[in-house]
Amino acid sequence: MNNRDILYWYCLEIFPDRLFYDEVSDLIAIYSHDENTLNIYDLISPEPINYPEIVAALQTDATGETVFHFNLECDELELQQRMFRSDEEDDPMFVRGDLDMASFTYPVTAHT
């Protein structure tokens, strides 16, 4: 994707203390822990992502729920879909052309 400038801005301004780099899998995870919830905002890797392995590495003993803030396809994890209501969130995203957001969510680091 060609959104490096947006990603850099999020890393520097929004998530500077929420970055995790795993050398073995060459993966950057942008995440936070809020009480018992692990929030995963984005996972960036040039290789296919092993979601169960990354979730296990990021979870703590206090983690009761893991929330992915983007869509993913992973048969190894039991996932529940939640509806994102853009009219209830202060989260602008600019899109060229038509895009049905009813069942699809981009990572927050792609929002402008």
ROSE-4610 file (N, C-alpha, C; in Angstrom, 1 decimal, always signed):
// ROSE-4610
residu = [M/M/M/N/N/N/N/N/N/R/R/R/D/D/D/I/I/I/L/L/L/Y/Y/Y/W/W/W/Y/Y/Y/C/C/C/L/L/L/E/E/E/I/I/I/F/F/F/P/P/P/D/D/D/R/R/R/L/L/L/F/F/F/Y/Y/Y/D/D/D/E/E/E/V/V/V/S/S/S/D/D/D/L/L/L/I/I/I/A/A/A/I/I/I/Y/Y/Y/S/S/S/H/H/H/D/D/D/E/E/E/N/N/N/T/T/T/L/L/L/N/N/N/I/I/I/Y/Y/Y/D/D/D/L/L/L/I/I/I/S/S/S/P/P/P/E/E/E/P/P/P/I/I/I/N/N/N/Y/Y/Y/P/P/P/E/E/E/I/I/I/V/V/V/A/A/A/A/A/A/L/L/L/Q/Q/Q/T/T/T/D/D/D/A/A/A/T/T/T/G/G/G/E/E/E/T/T/T/V/V/V/F/F/F/H/H/H/F/F/F/N/N/N/L/L/L/E/E/E/C/C/C/D/D/D/E/E/E/L/L/L/E/E/E/L/L/L/Q/Q/Q/Q/Q/Q/R/R/R/M/M/M/F/F/F/R/R/R/S/S/S/D/D/D/E/E/E/E/E/E/D/D/D/D/D/D/P/P/P/M/M/M/F/F/F/V/V/V/R/R/R/G/G/G/D/D/D/L/L/L/D/D/D/M/M/M/A/A/A/S/S/S/F/F/F/T/T/T/Y/Y/Y/P/P/P/V/V/V/T/T/T/A/A/A/H/H/H/T/T/T]
num = [1/1/1/2/2/2/3/3/3/4/4/4/5/5/5/6/6/6/7/7/7/8/8/8/9/9/9/10/10/10/11/11/11/12/12/12/13/13/13/14/14/14/15/15/15/16/16/16/17/17/17/18/18/18/19/19/19/20/20/20/21/21/21/22/22/22/23/23/23/24/24/24/25/25/25/26/26/26/27/27/27/28/28/28/29/29/29/30/30/30/31/31/31/32/32/32/33/33/33/34/34/34/35/35/35/36/36/36/37/37/37/38/38/38/39/39/39/40/40/40/41/41/41/42/42/42/43/43/43/44/44/44/45/45/45/46/46/46/47/47/47/48/48/48/49/49/49/50/50/50/51/51/51/52/52/52/53/53/53/54/54/54/55/55/55/56/56/56/57/57/57/58/58/58/59/59/59/60/60/60/61/61/61/62/62/62/63/63/63/64/64/64/65/65/65/66/66/66/67/67/67/68/68/68/69/69/69/70/70/70/71/71/71/72/72/72/73/73/73/74/74/74/75/75/75/76/76/76/77/77/77/78/78/78/79/79/79/80/80/80/81/81/81/82/82/82/83/83/83/84/84/84/85/85/85/86/86/86/87/87/87/88/88/88/89/89/89/90/90/90/91/91/91/92/92/92/93/93/93/94/94/94/95/95/95/96/96/96/97/97/97/98/98/98/99/99/99/100/100/100/101/101/101/102/102/102/103/103/103/104/104/104/105/105/105/106/106/106/107/107/107/108/108/108/109/109/109/110/110/110/111/111/111/112/112/112]
x = [+0.8/+0.0/+0.9/+0.3/+1.0/+0.6/+0.6/+0.2/+1.2/+2.5/+3.6/+3.5/+3.2/+3.1/+2.1/+0.9/-0.1/+0.3/+0.9/+1.4/+2.5/+3.4/+4.5/+3.8/+2.9/+2.2/+1.6/+0.8/+0.2/+1.3/+2.4/+3.4/+4.1/+4.3/+5.0/+4.0/+2.8/+1.9/+0.8/+0.3/-0.8/-0.3/+0.6/+0.9/+2.4/+3.1/+4.6/+5.0/+4.1/+4.4/+3.7/+3.1/+2.3/+2.8/+4.1/+4.7/+5.5/+5.4/+6.1/+6.7/+8.0/+8.7/+9.2/+8.8/+9.3/+10.3/+11.5/+12.6/+12.4/+12.0/+11.8/+10.8/+9.7/+8.6/+8.6/+9.6/+9.7/+8.3/+7.8/+6.4/+6.4/+5.6/+5.4/+3.9/+3.7/+2.3/+2.1/+1.0/+0.5/-0.7/-0.5/-1.5/-1.5/-2.5/-2.5/-3.3/-3.0/-3.7/-4.6/-5.9/-6.8/-7.5/-7.1/-7.6/-7.5/-8.6/-8.4/-8.6/-8.5/-8.7/-7.4/-7.0/-5.9/-6.4/-6.1/-6.5/-5.4/-5.6/-4.7/-5.1/-4.4/-4.8/-4.3/-3.1/-2.6/-1.4/-1.2/-0.1/+0.5/+1.8/+2.4/+3.6/+3.6/+4.7/+4.7/+5.9/+6.0/+5.7/+5.5/+5.2/+3.8/+3.3/+2.0/+2.0/+1.0/+1.0/+0.4/+1.1/+0.6/-0.2/-1.5/-2.3/-2.3/-2.5/-2.5/-1.1/+0.0/+1.3/+1.5/+1.0/+1.2/+0.3/-1.0/-1.9/-1.3/-0.8/-0.2/+1.0/+1.8/+2.9/+2.5/+1.4/+0.9/+0.0/-0.7/-1.6/-0.8/-1.4/-0.9/-1.8/-1.5/-2.4/-3.7/-3.7/-4.9/-5.8/-5.3/-6.1/-7.3/-8.5/-9.8/-10.4/-10.0/-10.6/-9.5/-9.5/-8.6/-9.5/-9.3/-10.1/-9.2/-9.5/-8.8/-9.5/-8.9/-9.5/-9.4/-9.5/-9.5/-10.0/-10.4/-10.8/-9.6/-9.8/-8.8/-9.4/-8.8/-9.2/-8.3/-8.8/-7.9/-8.8/-8.6/-9.4/-8.9/-7.7/-7.2/-7.7/-8.4/-8.9/-10.4/-11.0/-12.5/-12.8/-13.4/-13.7/-15.2/-15.5/-16.9/-16.8/-17.7/-17.8/-18.6/-18.1/-18.8/-19.0/-20.2/-20.5/-19.8/-19.2/-18.5/-19.5/-19.9/-20.8/-20.1/-19.8/-19.0/-19.8/-21.1/-21.8/-21.8/-21.3/-21.2/-19.7/-18.8/-17.4/-16.8/-15.9/-15.2/-13.9/-14.1/-13.0/-13.1/-12.7/-12.9/-12.0/-12.6/-11.8/-12.2/-11.3/-11.6/-11.4/-12.4/-12.4/-12.7/-11.9/-12.2/-13.1/-14.3/-15.2/-16.1/-16.8/-17.8/-17.1/-17.5/-17.0/-18.0/-18.4/-19.4/-18.7/-18.9/-18.2/-19.0/-20.1/-21.0/-20.3/-19.4/-18.7/-17.2/-16.7/-15.2/-14.6/-13.5/-12.8/-11.4/-10.9/-9.4/-8.7/-7.5/-6.7/-6.8/-6.8/-6.9/-5.7/-4.6/-3.4/-3.5/-4.7/-4.9/-5.9/-6.5/-7.5/-6.8/-7.3/-6.7/-7.5]
y = [-1.2/+0.0/+1.2/+2.3/+3.5/+4.5/+4.2/+5.0/+5.2/+5.2/+5.3/+6.6/+7.7/+9.0/+8.9/+8.4/+8.2/+7.3/+6.2/+5.2/+5.9/+6.6/+7.3/+8.2/+9.0/+10.0/+9.2/+8.2/+7.4/+6.9/+6.3/+5.8/+6.9/+8.0/+9.1/+9.9/+10.1/+11.0/+10.3/+9.2/+8.5/+7.3/+6.5/+5.2/+5.1/+6.2/+6.0/+5.0/+4.8/+3.9/+2.5/+2.3/+1.1/+0.3/+0.4/-0.4/-1.5/-2.7/-3.9/-4.4/-4.7/-5.3/-6.7/-7.6/-9.0/-9.3/-9.5/-9.7/-11.1/-12.1/-13.4/-13.5/-12.8/-12.8/-11.6/-10.6/-9.4/-8.7/-8.5/-7.9/-6.8/-5.7/-4.6/-4.8/-4.7/-4.7/-3.4/-2.8/-1.6/-2.0/-1.9/-2.4/-1.6/-1.9/-1.4/-2.4/-2.3/-3.0/-2.0/-2.2/-1.4/-2.3/-2.3/-3.2/-4.6/-5.3/-6.7/-6.9/-5.9/-5.9/-5.6/-6.5/-6.3/-5.7/-4.5/-3.9/-3.9/-4.6/-4.7/-3.8/-2.7/-1.7/-2.0/-2.6/-3.0/-4.0/-4.8/-5.8/-5.6/-5.3/-5.0/-5.9/-6.6/-7.6/-7.8/-8.1/-8.4/-9.9/-10.7/-12.1/-12.4/-13.5/-13.9/-13.9/-13.5/-13.3/-14.5/-15.0/-16.1/-15.4/-15.2/-14.5/-15.1/-16.5/-17.1/-16.8/-16.9/-16.7/-15.3/-14.3/-12.9/-12.6/-13.1/-12.8/-13.4/-14.6/-15.2/-14.4/-13.8/-13.0/-11.7/-11.2/-9.9/-10.0/-11.1/-11.2/-11.3/-10.9/-11.0/-11.9/-12.2/-13.0/-12.3/-11.0/-10.2/-10.1/-10.5/-10.4/-11.3/-10.7/-11.5/-11.4/-10.4/-10.2/-9.6/-10.0/-9.4/-8.8/-7.5/-6.9/-6.5/-7.0/-6.5/-5.3/-4.2/-3.0/-3.0/-4.2/-4.3/-5.7/-6.0/-7.3/-8.2/-9.5/-10.4/-11.8/-12.6/-13.9/-14.9/-15.6/-16.5/-17.7/-18.8/-20.0/-20.5/-20.2/-20.7/-20.0/-18.8/-18.1/-18.0/-18.1/-18.0/-16.5/-16.0/-14.5/-14.2/-13.1/-12.6/-11.2/-11.0/-9.7/-8.7/-7.5/-6.4/-5.3/-4.7/-3.6/-2.3/-1.7/-0.4/+0.7/+1.6/+2.7/+4.0/+4.3/+5.5/+6.8/+6.7/+7.9/+8.1/+7.1/+7.3/+7.5/+7.4/+7.5/+8.8/+9.4/+10.5/+10.0/+9.4/+8.7/+8.9/+10.1/+10.3/+9.4/+9.0/+8.2/+8.7/+9.1/+9.6/+8.5/+8.3/+7.2/+7.8/+7.3/+7.7/+6.6/+7.0/+6.0/+5.4/+4.4/+3.7/+2.6/+2.6/+1.6/+1.2/-0.1/-0.5/-0.9/-0.1/-0.3/-1.1/-1.7/-2.4/-3.6/-4.3/-5.4/-5.4/-4.2/-4.2/-3.0/-3.2/-2.1/-2.1/-1.0/-0.8/-0.6/-0.9/-0.6/+0.9/+1.3/+2.7/+3.5/+2.8/+3.5/+3.8/+3.4/+3.8/+4.9/+5.3/+6.4/+7.7/+8.7/+10.0/+11.0]
z = [+0.0/+0.0/+0.0/-0.4/-0.5/+0.5/+1.8/+2.8/+3.9/+3.5/+4.5/+5.3/+4.7/+5.4/+6.5/+6.3/+7.3/+8.4/+8.0/+9.0/+9.9/+9.3/+10.1/+11.1/+10.6/+11.5/+12.7/+12.5/+13.6/+14.5/+14.0/+14.9/+15.7/+15.2/+15.9/+16.8/+16.4/+17.1/+18.0/+17.5/+18.2/+19.0/+18.5/+19.1/+19.4/+19.8/+20.0/+21.1/+22.1/+23.2/+23.0/+21.8/+21.6/+20.4/+20.2/+19.1/+19.6/+18.9/+19.2/+18.0/+18.0/+16.8/+17.1/+16.3/+16.5/+15.4/+15.7/+14.7/+14.0/+14.8/+14.2/+13.1/+13.3/+12.3/+11.4/+11.7/+10.9/+10.9/+12.1/+12.2/+13.2/+12.8/+13.7/+14.2/+15.5/+16.1/+16.7/+16.5/+17.1/+18.0/+19.3/+20.2/+21.6/+22.4/+23.8/+24.6/+25.9/+26.9/+27.7/+27.8/+28.5/+29.5/+30.8/+31.8/+31.3/+31.0/+30.6/+29.1/+28.3/+26.9/+26.2/+25.3/+24.4/+23.1/+22.7/+21.5/+20.5/+19.4/+18.3/+17.2/+16.9/+16.0/+14.6/+14.5/+13.2/+13.4/+12.4/+12.3/+10.9/+10.9/+9.6/+9.4/+8.3/+8.0/+6.5/+6.0/+4.5/+4.3/+5.4/+5.3/+5.8/+5.5/+6.1/+7.6/+8.2/+9.7/+10.4/+11.4/+12.2/+13.4/+13.2/+14.2/+15.6/+15.7/+17.0/+17.8/+17.0/+17.7/+18.1/+17.3/+17.7/+18.9/+18.9/+20.0/+21.3/+21.2/+22.4/+22.9/+22.0/+22.5/+23.1/+22.7/+23.2/+24.4/+24.6/+25.7/+27.0/+28.1/+29.5/+30.3/+31.5/+32.4/+32.6/+32.5/+32.8/+31.6/+30.4/+29.2/+29.2/+29.1/+29.0/+27.7/+26.9/+25.6/+24.7/+23.4/+22.4/+21.3/+21.0/+20.0/+18.8/+17.6/+16.4/+15.9/+15.6/+15.1/+13.6/+13.0/+11.5/+11.2/+10.0/+9.6/+9.3/+9.6/+9.3/+9.1/+8.3/+8.0/+8.7/+9.7/+10.4/+11.0/+10.4/+10.9/+12.2/+12.6/+13.9/+15.1/+15.0/+16.1/+16.0/+17.2/+17.3/+17.3/+16.3/+16.2/+16.2/+16.8/+16.8/+16.1/+15.2/+14.5/+15.3/+15.4/+16.0/+15.0/+15.1/+14.1/+14.5/+13.6/+13.8/+13.2/+14.1/+13.7/+13.5/+12.2/+11.9/+12.3/+12.4/+12.8/+14.3/+15.1/+16.5/+16.9/+16.0/+16.3/+15.6/+16.3/+15.7/+15.0/+13.9/+13.2/+11.7/+11.2/+9.8/+8.9/+7.8/+6.8/+5.5/+4.6/+3.3/+2.3/+1.4/+0.5/-0.9/-1.9/-3.3/-3.9/-4.3/-4.9/-3.9/-4.3/-3.4/-2.5/-1.3/-0.4/+0.6/+0.6/+1.6/+2.9/+3.9/+5.2/+6.2/+5.7/+6.6/+7.3/+6.5/+7.1/+6.9/+6.7/+6.5/+7.2/+7.8/+8.6/+8.3/+7.8/+7.6/+9.0/+9.1/+10.3/+10.5/+11.8/+12.1/+11.5/+11.3/+10.8/+9.3/+8.6/+7.2/+7.2/+8.3/+8.3/+8.2/+7.5/+7.4/+8.1]
